[in-house]
């Protein structure tokens, strides 16, 4: 599969190929993250920890928002994905 920078795409066909590549990578990463979240849930059940820890959830959201800002993306949109 190709790996062009946006500015290197010469036409819409090349843009679409790259968007499709990014979509696949995003789904792969979400699936990987879901695996870790599922494992955390399993561990919490074994150790009888609370599944929902508000400060940790906020920590994750704050980090996602910071990363979004660093990339010039809308923080609200990125946070909504979580």
MOPAC internal coordinates of N, CA, C and O (Angstrom, degrees):
PM7 1SCF
backbone

  N    0.0000 0     0.00 0     0.00 0    0    0    0
  C    1.4389 1     0.00 0     0.00 0    1    0    0
  C    1.5277 1   109.28 1     0.00 0    2    1    0
  O    1.2310 1   120.57 1   -32.23 1    3    2    1
  N    1.3131 1   116.51 1   147.77 1    3    2    1
  C    1.4595 1   121.20 1  -178.68 1    5    3    2
  C    1.5127 1   111.15 1   -74.49 1    6    5    3
  O    1.2310 1   121.76 1    -6.20 1    7    6    5
  N    1.2983 1   114.23 1   173.80 1    7    6    5
  C    1.4567 1   119.56 1   177.42 1    9    7    6
  C    1.5208 1   107.73 1  -155.26 1   10    9    7
  O    1.2310 1   121.03 1  -106.17 1   11   10    9
  N    1.3317 1   115.64 1    73.83 1   11   10    9
  C    1.4640 1   121.21 1  -178.93 1   13   11   10
  C    1.5250 1   109.87 1   -94.21 1   14   13   11
  O    1.2310 1   121.11 1   -31.69 1   15   14   13
  N    1.3108 1   115.48 1   148.31 1   15   14   13
  C    1.4554 1   120.62 1   169.78 1   17   15   14
  C    1.5309 1   107.93 1   -73.84 1   18   17   15
  O    1.2310 1   119.87 1   -27.05 1   19   18   17
  N    1.3239 1   117.85 1   152.95 1   19   18   17
  C    1.4687 1   119.33 1  -179.27 1   21   19   18
  C    1.5265 1   113.10 1   -51.98 1   22   21   19
  O    1.2310 1   120.22 1   136.51 1   23   22   21
  N    1.3122 1   117.19 1   -43.49 1   23   22   21
  C    1.4596 1   120.21 1  -177.90 1   25   23   22
  C    1.5298 1   113.13 1   -69.43 1   26   25   23
  O    1.2310 1   120.11 1   165.82 1   27   26   25
  N    1.3307 1   117.39 1   -14.18 1   27   26   25
  C    1.4625 1   120.79 1   179.45 1   29   27   26
  C    1.5260 1   113.07 1   -90.02 1   30   29   27
  O    1.2310 1   120.06 1   173.84 1   31   30   29
  N    1.3239 1   117.50 1    -6.16 1   31   30   29
  C    1.4724 1   120.46 1   179.00 1   33   31   30
  C    1.5288 1   108.90 1   -75.68 1   34   33   31
  O    1.2310 1   121.34 1   -51.77 1   35   34   33
  N    1.3273 1   115.04 1   128.23 1   35   34   33
  C    1.4638 1   120.68 1  -176.09 1   37   35   34
  C    1.5146 1   113.20 1   -91.28 1   38   37   35
  O    1.2310 1   120.20 1   158.25 1   39   38   37
  N    1.3394 1   117.22 1   -21.75 1   39   38   37
  C    1.4625 1   120.27 1  -177.36 1   41   39   38
  C    1.5305 1   109.49 1  -154.56 1   42   41   39
  O    1.2310 1   120.98 1    -3.65 1   43   42   41
  N    1.3197 1   115.72 1   176.35 1   43   42   41
  C    1.4642 1   121.13 1  -176.98 1   45   43   42
  C    1.5226 1   112.16 1   -66.06 1   46   45   43
  O    1.2310 1   119.68 1   150.49 1   47   46   45
  N    1.3135 1   118.22 1   -29.51 1   47   46   45
  C    1.4696 1   120.22 1   177.30 1   49   47   46
  C    1.5215 1   109.90 1   -61.70 1   50   49   47
  O    1.2310 1   120.29 1   134.13 1   51   50   49
  N    1.3114 1   117.06 1   -45.87 1   51   50   49
  C    1.4651 1   120.65 1   178.70 1   53   51   50
  C    1.5279 1   111.29 1   -66.46 1   54   53   51
  O    1.2310 1   119.92 1   141.32 1   55   54   53
  N    1.3219 1   117.76 1   -38.68 1   55   54   53
  C    1.4615 1   121.14 1   177.39 1   57   55   54
  C    1.5241 1   109.54 1   -61.52 1   58   57   55
  O    1.2310 1   120.20 1   134.24 1   59   58   57
  N    1.3312 1   117.23 1   -45.76 1   59   58   57
  C    1.4686 1   121.17 1  -178.55 1   61   59   58
  C    1.5248 1   111.58 1   -64.10 1   62   61   59
  O    1.2310 1   120.27 1   141.36 1   63   62   61
  N    1.3187 1   117.10 1   -38.64 1   63   62   61
  C    1.4676 1   120.29 1   177.20 1   65   63   62
  C    1.5204 1   109.91 1   -60.02 1   66   65   63
  O    1.2310 1   120.58 1   136.55 1   67   66   65
  N    1.3138 1   116.49 1   -43.45 1   67   66   65
  C    1.4684 1   120.25 1  -178.42 1   69   67   66
  C    1.5299 1   111.52 1   -70.55 1   70   69   67
  O    1.2310 1   120.30 1   142.20 1   71   70   69
  N    1.3250 1   117.03 1   -37.80 1   71   70   69
  C    1.4634 1   119.55 1   176.24 1   73   71   70
  C    1.5189 1   109.76 1   -62.71 1   74   73   71
  O    1.2310 1   120.03 1   135.78 1   75   74   73
  N    1.3248 1   117.55 1   -44.22 1   75   74   73
  C    1.4669 1   121.11 1   177.79 1   77   75   74
  C    1.5286 1   111.37 1   -60.77 1   78   77   75
  O    1.2310 1   120.54 1   140.52 1   79   78   77
  N    1.3361 1   116.58 1   -39.48 1   79   78   77
  C    1.4660 1   120.89 1   178.05 1   81   79   78
  C    1.5286 1   110.13 1   -63.39 1   82   81   79
  O    1.2310 1   120.96 1   134.90 1   83   82   81
  N    1.3392 1   115.78 1   -45.10 1   83   82   81
  C    1.4694 1   120.04 1   178.71 1   85   83   82
  C    1.5237 1   110.93 1   -62.86 1   86   85   83
  O    1.2310 1   120.17 1   137.70 1   87   86   85
  N    1.3312 1   117.29 1   -42.30 1   87   86   85
  C    1.4611 1   120.59 1   179.32 1   89   87   86
  C    1.5206 1   110.89 1   -58.79 1   90   89   87
  O    1.2310 1   120.48 1   136.28 1   91   90   89
  N    1.3255 1   116.69 1   -43.72 1   91   90   89
  C    1.4647 1   120.17 1   179.25 1   93   91   90
  C    1.5239 1   110.43 1   -62.48 1   94   93   91
  O    1.2310 1   120.65 1   135.90 1   95   94   93
  N    1.3279 1   116.36 1   -44.10 1   95   94   93
  C    1.4616 1   120.03 1   179.51 1   97   95   94
  C    1.5283 1   111.20 1   -63.11 1   98   97   95
  O    1.2310 1   120.49 1   139.62 1   99   98   97
  N    1.3258 1   116.67 1   -40.38 1   99   98   97
  C    1.4632 1   120.37 1   178.80 1  101   99   98
  C    1.5195 1   111.31 1   -62.53 1  102  101   99
  O    1.2310 1   120.52 1   134.37 1  103  102  101
  N    1.3251 1   116.60 1   -45.63 1  103  102  101
  C    1.4648 1   120.03 1   179.45 1  105  103  102
  C    1.5267 1   110.07 1   -63.79 1  106  105  103
  O    1.2310 1   120.28 1   138.15 1  107  106  105
  N    1.3212 1   117.06 1   -41.85 1  107  106  105
  C    1.4658 1   120.43 1   177.51 1  109  107  106
  C    1.5280 1   111.09 1   -60.06 1  110  109  107
  O    1.2310 1   120.22 1   136.83 1  111  110  109
  N    1.3220 1   117.18 1   -43.17 1  111  110  109
  C    1.4625 1   120.91 1  -179.26 1  113  111  110
  C    1.5290 1   111.33 1   -69.07 1  114  113  111
  O    1.2310 1   120.26 1   141.11 1  115  114  113
  N    1.3287 1   117.12 1   -38.89 1  115  114  113
  C    1.4637 1   119.79 1   177.60 1  117  115  114
  C    1.5282 1   109.68 1   -64.34 1  118  117  115
  O    1.2310 1   120.59 1   139.44 1  119  118  117
  N    1.3295 1   116.47 1   -40.56 1  119  118  117
  C    1.4693 1   120.05 1   178.04 1  121  119  118
  C    1.5257 1   110.55 1   -63.04 1  122  121  119
  O    1.2310 1   120.20 1   138.54 1  123  122  121
  N    1.3188 1   117.21 1   -41.46 1  123  122  121
  C    1.4621 1   120.59 1   178.53 1  125  123  122
  C    1.5291 1   110.31 1   -64.21 1  126  125  123
  O    1.2310 1   120.59 1   134.82 1  127  126  125
  N    1.3285 1   116.47 1   -45.18 1  127  126  125
  C    1.4601 1   120.26 1   179.37 1  129  127  126
  C    1.5293 1   110.64 1   -61.95 1  130  129  127
  O    1.2310 1   120.73 1   137.54 1  131  130  129
  N    1.3227 1   116.21 1   -42.46 1  131  130  129
  C    1.4607 1   120.35 1   178.92 1  133  131  130
  C    1.5306 1   110.59 1   -57.95 1  134  133  131
  O    1.2310 1   120.43 1   141.27 1  135  134  133
  N    1.3281 1   116.78 1   -38.73 1  135  134  133
  C    1.4613 1   120.74 1   177.43 1  137  135  134
  C    1.5202 1   111.76 1   -58.97 1  138  137  135
  O    1.2310 1   120.46 1   138.06 1  139  138  137
  N    1.3363 1   116.72 1   -41.94 1  139  138  137
  C    1.4663 1   120.38 1   178.60 1  141  139  138
  C    1.5232 1   111.35 1   -69.33 1  142  141  139
  O    1.2310 1   120.19 1   140.66 1  143  142  141
  N    1.3217 1   117.24 1   -39.34 1  143  142  141
  C    1.4692 1   120.51 1   177.64 1  145  143  142
  C    1.5239 1   109.81 1   -63.58 1  146  145  143
  O    1.2310 1   120.53 1   137.07 1  147  146  145
  N    1.3203 1   116.58 1   -42.93 1  147  146  145
  C    1.4651 1   121.00 1   177.91 1  149  147  146
  C    1.5345 1   110.61 1   -61.57 1  150  149  147
  O    1.2310 1   120.64 1   137.84 1  151  150  149
  N    1.3249 1   116.37 1   -42.16 1  151  150  149
  C    1.4615 1   119.72 1   178.88 1  153  151  150
  C    1.5284 1   111.21 1   -65.57 1  154  153  151
  O    1.2310 1   120.21 1   140.29 1  155  154  153
  N    1.3225 1   117.21 1   -39.71 1  155  154  153
  C    1.4653 1   120.44 1   176.91 1  157  155  154
  C    1.5220 1   109.88 1   -59.92 1  158  157  155
  O    1.2310 1   120.57 1   137.98 1  159  158  157
  N    1.3253 1   116.52 1   -42.02 1  159  158  157
  C    1.4590 1   120.95 1   178.53 1  161  159  158
  C    1.5250 1   110.43 1   -60.50 1  162  161  159
  O    1.2310 1   120.40 1   135.60 1  163  162  161
  N    1.3341 1   116.85 1   -44.40 1  163  162  161
  C    1.4649 1   121.10 1   179.45 1  165  163  162
  C    1.5304 1   111.10 1   -61.24 1  166  165  163
  O    1.2310 1   120.53 1   135.21 1  167  166  165
  N    1.3213 1   116.60 1   -44.79 1  167  166  165
  C    1.4675 1   121.21 1  -179.51 1  169  167  166
  C    1.5237 1   110.02 1   -64.31 1  170  169  167
  O    1.2310 1   120.50 1   137.63 1  171  170  169
  N    1.3234 1   116.64 1   -42.37 1  171  170  169
  C    1.4602 1   119.66 1  -179.83 1  173  171  170
  C    1.5242 1   111.12 1   -63.28 1  174  173  171
  O    1.2310 1   120.14 1   143.02 1  175  174  173
  N    1.3165 1   117.34 1   -36.98 1  175  174  173
  C    1.4675 1   120.23 1   177.57 1  177  175  174
  C    1.5307 1   110.67 1   -65.45 1  178  177  175
  O    1.2310 1   120.37 1   139.81 1  179  178  177
  N    1.3302 1   116.90 1   -40.19 1  179  178  177
  C    1.4675 1   120.96 1  -179.98 1  181  179  178
  C    1.5207 1   112.12 1   -66.67 1  182  181  179
  O    1.2310 1   120.96 1   142.14 1  183  182  181
  N    1.3275 1   115.77 1   -37.86 1  183  182  181
  C    1.4670 1   120.04 1  -176.31 1  185  183  182
  C    1.5229 1   112.03 1   -96.26 1  186  185  183
  O    1.2310 1   120.96 1  -178.98 1  187  186  185
  N    1.3092 1   115.76 1     1.02 1  187  186  185
  C    1.4703 1   122.77 1   179.50 1  189  187  186
  C    1.5348 1   112.46 1    60.67 1  190  189  187
  O    1.2310 1   120.82 1  -150.88 1  191  190  189
  N    1.3334 1   116.04 1    29.12 1  191  190  189
  C    1.4649 1   120.05 1   173.05 1  193  191  190
  C    1.5204 1   108.63 1   -75.57 1  194  193  191
  O    1.2310 1   121.33 1   -23.16 1  195  194  193
  N    1.3039 1   115.07 1   156.84 1  195  194  193
  C    1.4556 1   118.90 1   174.84 1  197  195  194
  C    1.5275 1   109.26 1   -67.52 1  198  197  195
  O    1.2310 1   120.71 1   -44.49 1  199  198  197
  N    1.3186 1   116.25 1   135.51 1  199  198  197
  C    1.4638 1   120.35 1  -178.96 1  201  199  198
  C    1.5234 1   111.26 1   -71.61 1  202  201  199
  O    1.2310 1   120.58 1   143.15 1  203  202  201
  N    1.3147 1   116.50 1   -36.85 1  203  202  201
  C    1.4619 1   120.77 1  -178.40 1  205  203  202
  C    1.5195 1   109.22 1  -106.35 1  206  205  203
  O    1.2310 1   121.01 1   -62.21 1  207  206  205
  N    1.3126 1   115.67 1   117.79 1  207  206  205
  C    1.4610 1   121.58 1   178.62 1  209  207  206
  C    1.5338 1   106.73 1  -120.49 1  210  209  207
  O    1.2310 1   120.42 1   -77.48 1  211  210  209
  N    1.3372 1   116.80 1   102.52 1  211  210  209
  C    1.4664 1   120.07 1  -173.15 1  213  211  210
  C    1.5226 1   114.74 1   -53.41 1  214  213  211
  O    1.2310 1   119.58 1   138.00 1  215  214  213
  N    1.3327 1   118.41 1   -42.00 1  215  214  213
  C    1.4632 1   119.20 1  -178.01 1  217  215  214
  C    1.5251 1   111.18 1   -64.94 1  218  217  215
  O    1.2310 1   120.15 1   145.33 1  219  218  217
  N    1.3405 1   117.31 1   -34.67 1  219  218  217
  C    1.4720 1   119.85 1   179.25 1  221  219  218
  C    1.5242 1   110.66 1   -71.50 1  222  221  219
  O    1.2310 1   120.66 1   139.84 1  223  222  221
  N    1.3192 1   116.34 1   -40.16 1  223  222  221
  C    1.4623 1   119.92 1   176.99 1  225  223  222
  C    1.5214 1   110.13 1   -59.98 1  226  225  223
  O    1.2310 1   120.44 1   135.37 1  227  226  225
  N    1.3250 1   116.76 1   -44.63 1  227  226  225
  C    1.4672 1   120.50 1   178.50 1  229  227  226
  C    1.5186 1   111.02 1   -64.03 1  230  229  227
  O    1.2310 1   120.35 1   141.38 1  231  230  229
  N    1.3113 1   116.94 1   -38.62 1  231  230  229
  C    1.4622 1   121.34 1   177.99 1  233  231  230
  C    1.5319 1   110.92 1   -59.68 1  234  233  231
  O    1.2310 1   120.68 1   136.48 1  235  234  233
  N    1.3296 1   116.30 1   -43.52 1  235  234  233
  C    1.4670 1   121.03 1   178.65 1  237  235  234
  C    1.5255 1   110.08 1   -63.71 1  238  237  235
  O    1.2310 1   120.46 1   132.38 1  239  238  237
  N    1.3375 1   116.73 1   -47.62 1  239  238  237
  C    1.4683 1   120.06 1   179.44 1  241  239  238
  C    1.5206 1   111.60 1   -60.00 1  242  241  239
  O    1.2310 1   120.36 1   136.32 1  243  242  241
  N    1.3194 1   116.92 1   -43.68 1  243  242  241
  C    1.4692 1   120.57 1   179.86 1  245  243  242
  C    1.5237 1   110.94 1   -61.48 1  246  245  243
  O    1.2310 1   120.49 1   139.00 1  247  246  245
  N    1.3221 1   116.67 1   -41.00 1  247  246  245
  C    1.4719 1   120.72 1  -179.94 1  249  247  246
  C    1.5289 1   110.94 1   -66.85 1  250  249  247
  O    1.2310 1   120.49 1   137.78 1  251  250  249
  N    1.3284 1   116.67 1   -42.22 1  251  250  249
  C    1.4678 1   120.74 1   178.30 1  253  251  250
  C    1.5275 1   110.07 1   -62.27 1  254  253  251
  O    1.2310 1   120.46 1   136.86 1  255  254  253
  N    1.3158 1   116.74 1   -43.14 1  255  254  253
  C    1.4675 1   120.86 1   179.56 1  257  255  254
  C    1.5334 1   110.66 1   -63.66 1  258  257  255
  O    1.2310 1   120.57 1   139.13 1  259  258  257
  N    1.3250 1   116.52 1   -40.87 1  259  258  257
  C    1.4669 1   120.37 1   178.54 1  261  259  258
  C    1.5263 1   110.28 1   -63.59 1  262  261  259
  O    1.2310 1   120.31 1   134.06 1  263  262  261
  N    1.3273 1   117.02 1   -45.94 1  263  262  261
  C    1.4614 1   120.53 1   178.93 1  265  263  262
  C    1.5248 1   110.97 1   -61.32 1  266  265  263
  O    1.2310 1   120.55 1   139.45 1  267  266  265
  N    1.3268 1   116.55 1   -40.55 1  267  266  265
  C    1.4652 1   120.50 1   178.52 1  269  267  266
  C    1.5288 1   110.54 1   -61.15 1  270  269  267
  O    1.2310 1   120.74 1   133.17 1  271  270  269
  N    1.3264 1   116.20 1   -46.83 1  271  270  269
  C    1.4593 1   120.14 1   179.73 1  273  271  270
  C    1.5236 1   111.35 1   -60.68 1  274  273  271
  O    1.2310 1   120.42 1   139.67 1  275  274  273
  N    1.3246 1   116.80 1   -40.33 1  275  274  273
  C    1.4668 1   121.00 1   179.31 1  277  275  274
  C    1.5267 1   111.39 1   -62.56 1  278  277  275
  O    1.2310 1   120.27 1   150.11 1  279  278  277
  N    1.3287 1   117.10 1   -29.89 1  279  278  277
  C    1.4646 1   121.76 1   179.69 1  281  279  278
  C    1.5232 1   112.73 1   -93.81 1  282  281  279
  O    1.2310 1   120.30 1  -179.14 1  283  282  281
  N    1.3362 1   117.04 1     0.86 1  283  282  281
  C    1.4599 1   120.70 1   179.96 1  285  283  282
  C    1.5215 1   113.21 1    74.96 1  286  285  283
  O    1.2310 1   120.56 1  -153.54 1  287  286  285
  N    1.3315 1   116.54 1    26.46 1  287  286  285
  C    1.4644 1   121.59 1   179.43 1  289  287  286
  C    1.5205 1   110.25 1  -102.84 1  290  289  287
  O    1.2310 1   120.12 1   -23.19 1  291  290  289
  N    1.3366 1   117.38 1   156.81 1  291  290  289
  C    1.4643 1   119.55 1   176.93 1  293  291  290
  C    1.5312 1   111.04 1   -67.52 1  294  293  291
  O    1.2310 1   119.68 1   -63.69 1  295  294  293
  N    1.3233 1   118.21 1   116.31 1  295  294  293
  C    1.4701 1   120.82 1  -178.95 1  297  295  294
  C    1.5286 1   113.36 1   -57.41 1  298  297  295
  O    1.2310 1   119.94 1   141.64 1  299  298  297
  N    1.3345 1   117.73 1   -38.36 1  299  298  297
  C    1.4651 1   120.37 1  -179.82 1  301  299  298
  C    1.5270 1   111.24 1   -61.57 1  302  301  299
  O    1.2310 1   120.44 1   138.69 1  303  302  301
  N    1.3145 1   116.76 1   -41.31 1  303  302  301
  C    1.4592 1   120.85 1   179.86 1  305  303  302
  C    1.5308 1   110.33 1   -64.39 1  306  305  303
  O    1.2310 1   120.38 1   134.93 1  307  306  305
  N    1.3061 1   116.88 1   -45.07 1  307  306  305
  C    1.4562 1   120.35 1  -178.79 1  309  307  306
  C    1.5261 1   111.29 1   -66.75 1  310  309  307
  O    1.2310 1   120.47 1   137.77 1  311  310  309
  N    1.3243 1   116.70 1   -42.23 1  311  310  309
  C    1.4606 1   119.44 1   178.36 1  313  311  310
  C    1.5192 1   110.69 1   -61.19 1  314  313  311
  O    1.2310 1   120.04 1   142.42 1  315  314  313
  N    1.3202 1   117.53 1   -37.58 1  315  314  313
  C    1.4643 1   121.80 1  -178.89 1  317  315  314
  C    1.5311 1   111.55 1   -62.16 1  318  317  315
  O    1.2310 1   119.94 1   153.78 1  319  318  317
  N    1.3161 1   117.72 1   -26.22 1  319  318  317
  C    1.4601 1   120.70 1   178.36 1  321  319  318
  C    1.5261 1   112.03 1   -69.13 1  322  321  319
  O    1.2310 1   120.62 1   158.75 1  323  322  321
  N    1.3130 1   116.43 1   -21.25 1  323  322  321
  C    1.4424 1   120.65 1  -179.71 1  325  323  322
  C    1.5121 1   110.12 1   -90.56 1  326  325  323
  O    1.2310 1   120.10 1   180.00 1  327  326  325

